């Protein structure tokens, strides 16, 4: 018992590293408290406490299962957004990630529009169909959190951390 009390700070520190560790520590603490509080209680009360603690352990097991399944499902999803991108969005993201400042500029002046990054212009004609394609690519990247709009006029976009990671994955 003395060794347990001596190592208690280490146990608490280790348990505090995750939510499930904290939940486990709370379950053990509750069990110890229940033992001391209800050691002299009637058999009916002790059975009721046992059932409640058993349900707590089942809940803990379910939480562990959900957490481990959630982590397994989250890993592939981290790289999934770039799999759903259009070819134009992929190309724009790759070039934006190569730009030293990580900027994409979408400029409207007069009747002309220019979308460019890394010294490359993506709108090469004045056809509305081509412009709509590149606008959609830009919107895809913003929607996926790969680019973020800067300023108020929707002309300057920056590559996000997630965007750089996805661009690396696309190479």
DRENPA-3360 file (N, C-alpha, C; in nm, 2 decimals, always signed):
BEGIN
1 = XXXXXXXX = +0.08/-0.12/+0.00/+0.00/+0.00/+0.00/+0.09/+0.13/+0.00 ~ +0.20/+0.12/+0.07/+0.29/+0.23/+0.08/+0.35/+0.26/-0.06 ~ +0.39/+0.16/-0.13/+0.44/+0.18/-0.27/+0.34/+0.24/-0.36 ~ +0.21/+0.20/-0.34/+0.10/+0.26/-0.42/+0.09/+0.41/-0.39 ~ +0.10/+0.45/-0.27/+0.08/+0.59/-0.23/+0.20/+0.67/-0.28 ~ +0.33/+0.61/-0.28/+0.45/+0.67/-0.33/+0.44/+0.70/-0.48 ~ +0.39/+0.60/-0.55/+0.38/+0.61/-0.70/+0.25/+0.68/-0.75 ~ +0.17/+0.72/-0.66/+0.04/+0.78/-0.70/+0.06/+0.90/-0.79;
9 = XXXXXXXX = +0.15/+1.00/-0.76/+0.17/+1.11/-0.85/+0.21/+1.07/-1.00 ~ +0.29/+0.96/-1.01/+0.33/+0.91/-1.14/+0.21/+0.85/-1.21 ~ +0.13/+0.78/-1.14/+0.01/+0.72/-1.20/-0.08/+0.83/-1.25 ~ -0.11/+0.93/-1.17/-0.19/+1.04/-1.21/-0.14/+1.11/-1.33 ~ -0.01/+1.14/-1.33/+0.06/+1.21/-1.44/+0.04/+1.13/-1.57 ~ +0.06/+1.00/-1.56/+0.05/+0.91/-1.68/-0.10/+0.91/-1.73 ~ -0.19/+0.90/-1.63/-0.33/+0.89/-1.67/-0.38/+1.02/-1.73 ~ -0.32/+1.13/-1.69/-0.37/+1.26/-1.74/-0.32/+1.29/-1.88;
17 = XXXXXXXX = -0.25/+1.20/-1.94/-0.20/+1.22/-2.08/-0.31/+1.20/-2.18 ~ -0.42/+1.13/-2.14/-0.52/+1.11/-2.24/-0.66/+1.11/-2.17 ~ -0.76/+1.13/-2.24/-0.90/+1.14/-2.19/-0.94/+1.00/-2.13 ~ -0.90/+0.90/-2.20/-0.93/+0.76/-2.15/-0.86/+0.73/-2.02 ~ -0.73/+0.78/-2.01/-0.66/+0.76/-1.89/-0.72/+0.83/-1.77 ~ -0.77/+0.95/-1.79/-0.84/+1.02/-1.69/-0.97/+0.94/-1.65 ~ -1.04/+0.89/-1.75/-1.16/+0.82/-1.72/-1.13/+0.69/-1.64 ~ -1.02/+0.62/-1.68/-0.98/+0.50/-1.60/-0.95/+0.54/-1.46;
25 = XXXXXXXX = -0.87/+0.65/-1.44/-0.84/+0.69/-1.31/-0.96/+0.72/-1.22 ~ -1.06/+0.79/-1.29/-1.18/+0.82/-1.22/-1.26/+0.69/-1.18 ~ -1.26/+0.59/-1.27/-1.33/+0.47/-1.24/-1.26/+0.40/-1.12 ~ -1.13/+0.39/-1.11/-1.06/+0.33/-1.00/-1.09/+0.41/-0.87 ~ -1.08/+0.54/-0.88/-1.10/+0.62/-0.76/-1.24/+0.60/-0.71 ~ -1.34/+0.59/-0.80/-1.48/+0.57/-0.76/-1.50/+0.44/-0.69 ~ -1.43/+0.34/-0.75/-1.44/+0.20/-0.69/-1.38/+0.20/-0.55 ~ -1.27/+0.26/-0.53/-1.21/+0.27/-0.40/-1.30/+0.34/-0.30;
33 = XXXXXXXX = -1.35/+0.45/-0.34/-1.44/+0.53/-0.25/-1.57/+0.44/-0.22 ~ -1.62/+0.38/-0.32/-1.74/+0.29/-0.30/-1.71/+0.18/-0.20 ~ -1.59/+0.12/-0.21/-1.55/+0.02/-0.12/-1.55/+0.07/+0.02 ~ -1.49/+0.18/+0.05/-1.48/+0.23/+0.18/-1.61/+0.28/+0.24 ~ -1.69/+0.35/+0.15/-1.82/+0.40/+0.20/-1.92/+0.29/+0.22 ~ -1.92/+0.18/+0.14/-2.03/+0.09/+0.14/-1.98/-0.05/+0.19 ~ -1.86/-0.06/+0.26/-1.81/-0.19/+0.31/-1.91/-0.25/+0.42 ~ -1.97/-0.16/+0.49/-2.06/-0.21/+0.60/-2.21/-0.20/+0.56;
41 = XXXXXXXX = -2.24/-0.17/+0.44/-2.37/-0.16/+0.39/-2.44/-0.30/+0.37 ~ -2.57/-0.30/+0.36/-2.64/-0.42/+0.34/-2.60/-0.49/+0.21 ~ -2.63/-0.61/+0.20/-2.59/-0.69/+0.07/-2.66/-0.63/-0.05 ~ -2.79/-0.59/-0.03/-2.87/-0.53/-0.14/-2.80/-0.40/-0.19 ~ -2.75/-0.31/-0.10/-2.68/-0.19/-0.14/-2.55/-0.22/-0.21 ~ -2.47/-0.32/-0.16/-2.35/-0.36/-0.22/-2.37/-0.41/-0.36 ~ -2.47/-0.49/-0.38/-2.50/-0.55/-0.52/-2.54/-0.43/-0.61 ~ -2.62/-0.34/-0.56/-2.65/-0.22/-0.64/-2.53/-0.14/-0.68;
49 = XXXXXXXX = -2.44/-0.12/-0.59/-2.31/-0.05/-0.62/-2.23/-0.13/-0.72 ~ -2.22/-0.26/-0.70/-2.15/-0.35/-0.79/-2.20/-0.33/-0.93 ~ -2.34/-0.33/-0.95/-2.40/-0.32/-1.08/-2.36/-0.19/-1.14 ~ -2.37/-0.08/-1.06/-2.34/+0.05/-1.11/-2.19/+0.06/-1.16 ~ -2.10/+0.00/-1.08/-1.96/+0.00/-1.12/-1.93/-0.08/-1.24 ~ -2.00/-0.20/-1.25/-1.99/-0.28/-1.37/-2.04/-0.21/-1.49 ~ -2.15/-0.13/-1.48/-2.19/-0.05/-1.60/-2.09/+0.05/-1.63 ~ -2.03/+0.11/-1.53/-1.92/+0.21/-1.55/-1.81/+0.15/-1.63;
57 = XXXXXXXX = -1.77/+0.03/-1.59/-1.66/-0.04/-1.67/-1.70/-0.07/-1.81 ~ -1.82/-0.11/-1.83/-1.87/-0.14/-1.97/-1.87/-0.01/-2.05 ~ -1.91/+0.10/-1.98/-1.91/+0.23/-2.05/-1.77/+0.27/-2.09 ~ -1.67/+0.24/-2.00/-1.53/+0.27/-2.02/-1.48/+0.19/-2.14 ~ -1.52/+0.06/-2.14/-1.48/-0.03/-2.25/-1.53/+0.02/-2.38 ~ -1.66/+0.07/-2.38/-1.72/+0.12/-2.50/-1.65/+0.25/-2.55 ~ -1.61/+0.34/-2.45/-1.54/+0.46/-2.49/-1.40/+0.43/-2.55 ~ -1.34/+0.33/-2.49/-1.21/+0.29/-2.54/-1.22/+0.24/-2.69;
65 = XXXXXXXX = -1.32/+0.16/-2.71/-1.35/+0.10/-2.84/-1.37/+0.21/-2.94 ~ -1.46/+0.31/-2.90/-1.49/+0.42/-2.99/-1.37/+0.50/-3.02 ~ -1.29/+0.53/-2.92/-1.17/+0.61/-2.94/-1.07/+0.54/-3.03 ~ -1.05/+0.41/-3.01/-0.96/+0.34/-3.10/-1.01/+0.33/-3.24 ~ -1.14/+0.31/-3.26/-1.20/+0.31/-3.39/-1.20/+0.45/-3.45 ~ -1.22/+0.55/-3.38/-1.22/+0.68/-3.43/-1.08/+0.72/-3.48 ~ -0.98/+0.68/-3.41/-0.84/+0.71/-3.45/-0.81/+0.64/-3.58 ~ -0.85/+0.51/-3.59/-0.83/+0.44/-3.71/-0.90/+0.50/-3.83;
73 = XXXXXXXX = -1.02/+0.55/-3.80/-1.09/+0.61/-3.92/-1.04/+0.75/-3.95 ~ -0.98/+0.82/-3.85/-0.94/+0.95/-3.88/-0.81/+0.96/-3.96 ~ -0.73/+0.85/-3.95/-0.60/+0.86/-4.02/-0.62/+0.86/-4.18 ~ -0.70/+0.77/-4.24/-0.71/+0.78/-4.38/-0.79/+0.91/-4.42 ~ -0.87/+0.96/-4.34/-0.95/+1.08/-4.37/-0.86/+1.20/-4.38 ~ -0.75/+1.20/-4.31/-0.66/+1.32/-4.32/-0.60/+1.34/-4.46 ~ -0.58/+1.23/-4.53/-0.53/+1.25/-4.67/-0.64/+1.24/-4.77 ~ -0.76/+1.22/-4.73/-0.87/+1.20/-4.83/-0.92/+1.33/-4.90;
81 = XXXXXXXX = -0.91/+1.45/-4.85/-0.96/+1.56/-4.92/-0.89/+1.58/-5.06 ~ -0.76/+1.56/-5.07/-0.70/+1.58/-5.19/-0.74/+1.48/-5.30 ~ -0.79/+1.36/-5.25/-0.83/+1.26/-5.34/-0.96/+1.30/-5.42 ~ -1.04/+1.39/-5.36/-1.17/+1.43/-5.41/-1.15/+1.56/-5.50 ~ -1.03/+1.62/-5.50/-1.01/+1.74/-5.57/-1.01/+1.72/-5.72 ~ -1.06/+1.82/-5.79/-1.06/+1.82/-5.94/-0.92/+1.84/-5.99 ~ -0.89/+1.80/-6.11/-0.75/+1.81/-6.16/-0.71/+1.96/-6.16 ~ -0.80/+2.05/-6.18/-0.76/+2.19/-6.18/-0.72/+2.24/-6.04;
89 = XXXXXXXX = -0.80/+2.19/-5.94/-0.77/+2.23/-5.80/-0.64/+2.17/-5.76 ~ -0.61/+2.05/-5.80/-0.48/+1.98/-5.77/-0.37/+2.06/-5.83 ~ -0.38/+2.10/-5.95/-0.27/+2.18/-6.02/-0.25/+2.31/-5.95 ~ -0.36/+2.38/-5.92/-0.35/+2.51/-5.85/-0.28/+2.50/-5.71 ~ -0.32/+2.39/-5.64/-0.26/+2.37/-5.51/-0.11/+2.34/-5.52 ~ -0.08/+2.26/-5.61/+0.07/+2.22/-5.63/+0.15/+2.35/-5.66 ~ +0.10/+2.43/-5.75/+0.17/+2.55/-5.78/+0.17/+2.65/-5.67 ~ +0.06/+2.66/-5.60/+0.06/+2.76/-5.48/+0.15/+2.72/-5.37;
97 = XXXXXXXX = +0.17/+2.59/-5.35/+0.26/+2.54/-5.25/+0.41/+2.56/-5.29 ~ +0.43/+2.57/-5.42/+0.57/+2.61/-5.47/+0.60/+2.75/-5.46 ~ +0.50/+2.84/-5.45/+0.52/+2.98/-5.44/+0.58/+3.02/-5.31 ~ +0.68/+3.10/-5.31/+0.76/+3.13/-5.19/+0.67/+3.19/-5.08 ~ +0.58/+3.27/-5.12/+0.49/+3.34/-5.03/+0.36/+3.25/-5.00 ~ +0.34/+3.15/-5.08/+0.22/+3.06/-5.06/+0.09/+3.13/-5.10 ~ +0.10/+3.22/-5.20/-0.01/+3.31/-5.23/-0.08/+3.26/-5.36 ~ -0.21/+3.28/-5.37/-0.28/+3.27/-5.50/-0.35/+3.40/-5.51;
105 = XXXXXXXX = -0.34/+3.47/-5.62/-0.40/+3.60/-5.65/-0.51/+3.58/-5.75 ~ -0.63/+3.63/-5.72/-0.74/+3.62/-5.81/-0.79/+3.77/-5.83 ~ -0.74/+3.82/-5.94/-0.76/+3.97/-5.96/-0.86/+3.99/-6.08 ~ -0.95/+4.09/-6.05/-1.04/+4.13/-6.15/-1.01/+4.28/-6.18 ~ -0.99/+4.31/-6.30/-0.97/+4.45/-6.34/-1.04/+4.47/-6.48 ~ -1.13/+4.56/-6.48/-1.21/+4.59/-6.60/-1.28/+4.46/-6.64 ~ -1.27/+4.42/-6.77/-1.34/+4.30/-6.82/-1.25/+4.18/-6.80 ~ -1.13/+4.20/-6.75/-1.03/+4.09/-6.74/-1.03/+4.03/-6.60;
113 = XXXXXXXX = -0.98/+3.90/-6.60/-0.96/+3.83/-6.47/-0.83/+3.76/-6.48 ~ -0.76/+3.75/-6.37/-0.64/+3.68/-6.37/-0.63/+3.60/-6.24 ~ -0.60/+3.47/-6.25/-0.57/+3.38/-6.14/-0.43/+3.33/-6.16 ~ -0.34/+3.37/-6.06/-0.21/+3.33/-6.08/-0.14/+3.30/-5.94 ~ -0.03/+3.22/-5.95/+0.05/+3.19/-5.84/+0.18/+3.13/-5.89 ~ +0.29/+3.15/-5.82/+0.42/+3.09/-5.86/+0.46/+3.13/-6.00 ~ +0.42/+3.25/-6.04/+0.46/+3.31/-6.17/+0.38/+3.24/-6.28 ~ +0.28/+3.18/-6.26/+0.20/+3.11/-6.36/+0.05/+3.16/-6.36;
121 = XXXXXXXX = +0.00/+3.20/-6.47/-0.14/+3.24/-6.49/-0.22/+3.12/-6.53 ~ -0.33/+3.11/-6.47/-0.42/+2.99/-6.50/-0.53/+3.02/-6.59 ~ -0.57/+3.15/-6.60/-0.68/+3.18/-6.69/-0.61/+3.24/-6.82 ~ -0.62/+3.15/-6.93/-0.54/+3.19/-7.05/-0.63/+3.24/-7.16 ~ -0.76/+3.24/-7.14/-0.85/+3.30/-7.24/-0.96/+3.38/-7.17 ~ -1.04/+3.45/-7.25/-1.15/+3.53/-7.19/-1.28/+3.45/-7.19 ~ -1.27/+3.32/-7.21/-1.40/+3.24/-7.22/-1.45/+3.22/-7.07 ~ -1.58/+3.25/-7.06/-1.64/+3.23/-6.93/-1.63/+3.09/-6.87;
129 = XXXXXXXX = -1.64/+2.99/-6.96/-1.63/+2.85/-6.92/-1.49/+2.82/-6.85 ~ -1.39/+2.87/-6.91/-1.25/+2.85/-6.85/-1.25/+2.92/-6.71 ~ -1.29/+3.04/-6.71/-1.29/+3.12/-6.58/-1.37/+3.04/-6.47 ~ -1.49/+2.99/-6.51/-1.58/+2.92/-6.42/-1.50/+2.80/-6.36 ~ -1.43/+2.73/-6.45/-1.35/+2.61/-6.41/-1.25/+2.65/-6.30 ~ -1.18/+2.75/-6.32/-1.07/+2.79/-6.23/-1.13/+2.85/-6.10 ~ -1.24/+2.93/-6.11/-1.31/+2.98/-5.99/-1.36/+2.86/-5.91 ~ -1.41/+2.75/-5.97/-1.46/+2.64/-5.90/-1.34/+2.57/-5.83;
137 = XXXXXXXX = -1.22/+2.56/-5.90/-1.10/+2.50/-5.84/-1.06/+2.58/-5.71 ~ -1.06/+2.71/-5.72/-1.03/+2.80/-5.61/-1.13/+2.78/-5.49 ~ -1.25/+2.77/-5.52/-1.36/+2.75/-5.42/-1.34/+2.61/-5.35 ~ -1.30/+2.51/-5.43/-1.28/+2.37/-5.38/-1.17/+2.38/-5.27 ~ -1.06/+2.45/-5.31/-0.94/+2.45/-5.21/-0.98/+2.53/-5.09 ~ -1.06/+2.63/-5.10/-1.10/+2.71/-4.98/-1.19/+2.62/-4.90 ~ -1.29/+2.56/-4.96/-1.39/+2.47/-4.89/-1.32/+2.36/-4.81 ~ -1.21/+2.30/-4.87/-1.14/+2.19/-4.81/-1.04/+2.24/-4.70;
145 = XXXXXXXX = -1.03/+2.38/-4.69/-0.94/+2.43/-4.59/-0.79/+2.43/-4.63 ~ -0.77/+2.41/-4.76/-0.63/+2.40/-4.82/-0.58/+2.54/-4.85 ~ -0.67/+2.64/-4.88/-0.64/+2.78/-4.89/-0.73/+2.86/-4.80 ~ -0.68/+2.97/-4.76/-0.76/+3.06/-4.68/-0.76/+3.20/-4.74 ~ -0.88/+3.26/-4.75/-0.89/+3.40/-4.81/-0.83/+3.50/-4.71 ~ -0.76/+3.60/-4.77/-0.70/+3.71/-4.69/-0.75/+3.84/-4.75 ~ -0.78/+3.93/-4.67/-0.84/+4.06/-4.72/-0.99/+4.05/-4.74 ~ -1.04/+4.16/-4.78/-1.19/+4.17/-4.79/-1.25/+4.15/-4.93;
153 = XXXXXXXX = -1.16/+4.16/-5.03/-1.22/+4.16/-5.17/-1.21/+4.02/-5.24 ~ -1.16/+3.92/-5.17/-1.15/+3.79/-5.23/-1.05/+3.78/-5.34 ~ -0.94/+3.85/-5.33/-0.84/+3.85/-5.43/-0.71/+3.78/-5.39 ~ -0.69/+3.77/-5.26/-0.57/+3.71/-5.21/-0.60/+3.59/-5.12 ~ -0.53/+3.48/-5.15/-0.55/+3.35/-5.08/-0.41/+3.30/-5.04 ~ -0.41/+3.23/-4.92/-0.28/+3.18/-4.87/-0.30/+3.03/-4.85 ~ -0.19/+2.95/-4.88/-0.19/+2.81/-4.85/-0.19/+2.79/-4.70 ~ -0.27/+2.70/-4.65/-0.27/+2.66/-4.51/-0.18/+2.55/-4.48;
161 = XXXXXXXX = -0.16/+2.52/-4.36/-0.07/+2.40/-4.32/-0.13/+2.27/-4.38 ~ -0.26/+2.26/-4.37/-0.33/+2.14/-4.43/-0.30/+2.14/-4.59 ~ -0.30/+2.26/-4.65/-0.28/+2.27/-4.79/-0.14/+2.23/-4.83 ~ -0.04/+2.27/-4.75/+0.10/+2.22/-4.78/+0.11/+2.07/-4.76 ~ +0.05/+2.02/-4.66/+0.05/+1.87/-4.64/-0.01/+1.80/-4.76 ~ -0.13/+1.85/-4.80/-0.19/+1.79/-4.92/-0.11/+1.80/-5.05 ~ -0.05/+1.92/-5.06/+0.03/+1.94/-5.18/+0.15/+1.84/-5.18 ~ +0.21/+1.81/-5.07/+0.32/+1.71/-5.06/+0.27/+1.58/-5.09;
169 = XXX = +0.15/+1.55/-5.05/+0.09/+1.42/-5.08/+0.06/+1.40/-5.23 ~ +0.03/+1.51/-5.30/+0.00/+1.51/-5.44/+0.12/+1.49/-5.53 ~ +0.24/+1.52/-5.48/+0.36/+1.51/-5.56/+0.40/+1.37/-5.59;
% end
